[in-house]
Amino acid sequence: MNFTALESPSLQFLPRQSEAPGWTLQSDPIVIPANQLDTYLDNDAQTFARYEAIDATIGKYAGQTSAAFAVVEIYRFPDFVKSFGAYSLRKSDQIQFLPIENEAFSAKHSIHLWRGPFYVRVIGGGTPDGMASLTRLTAFVAERMPKAPGRPAVFGFFPADARIAGSERYSAENGFGQKFLANSFQASFNVGGDVMDGLIVPAANKIAAKKLLDSYRQLYLRNGKLLDSIPNLGEDNFTAEDKYLGRAVAFRIDRFLIAFNGYKERQKLVDLAVATDAKILVSIRKQLVRAEEPVEQRPENPNAPPWRRP
């Protein structure tokens, strides 16, 4: 297949010829459709398929005054949640965040950028100034892209004070290593030096959320033990501990499943859960008030679920 002849909106974001300072496009960019990504990505193609990638647009560049090289890959997704998920998969402890909107970080020999429905990966080397040249190339691509919404609104349900900056991620595959907790919005927290993780799964409805909570409870019943539940936390909740799974506090409120996991003091998990419960309740009340407003006073697209809104 002649990938070069394919079209994609992402092509307009790639610098042509010598538009990007310090870099020259080596050949015509190529566009690879989703069903052909395995020819380029090998095993990673399956991961991108889970996030419903539409296509990949690739441009190869050479340094104008050095032996530097760079490959700019722009992956396009159906929405900004899916692209954020693919981007956030690359987060690790060995990254440095960059001041490029909407969010970007550098890793070893690569720069990663999330902007709206696009995930951009820039891979390169041989630059005389280290990662600085790759960062400038990435910023040049970002400036050509349209403005985009911020992170999915569901992250706003998590407490902000103890949240580790940049730890937010979305997984279409699993949560806490469990496949039934897929499609979860996750973040890490540092409470008094103890690191713990949280997730929120927006289920299709209350019944589906209840089934998720029951499945998570059964996991601890099989492998560990349940502890005392928390009064007035959500509509249903449990706390538990296991030698390998750690401690957990989980609850359901409306159609959301919320869980926190860690290996230290249980009360710190409880405090995170209580704070999250309060923030979700405030959001639900706002939604109820908005539903009672006249149609002409409502914001655009009021029926969009909150985790899909910017």
Beta strands, then each sheet from edge to edge (+ up, - down):
strand 1: 23-25
strand 2: 30-33
strand 3: 55-63
strand 4: 69-76
strand 5: 96-98
strand 6: 103-107
strand 7: 110-115
strand 8: 118-125
strand 9: 169-171
strand 10: 184-191
strand 11: 194-202
strand 12: 225-227
strand 13: 236-242
strand 14: 246-253
strand 15: 256-262
sheet 1: 1+ 3- 2+
sheet 2: 1+ 3- 4+ 8- 7+ 6- 5+
sheet 3: 9+ 10- 11+ 15- 14+ 13- 12+
end
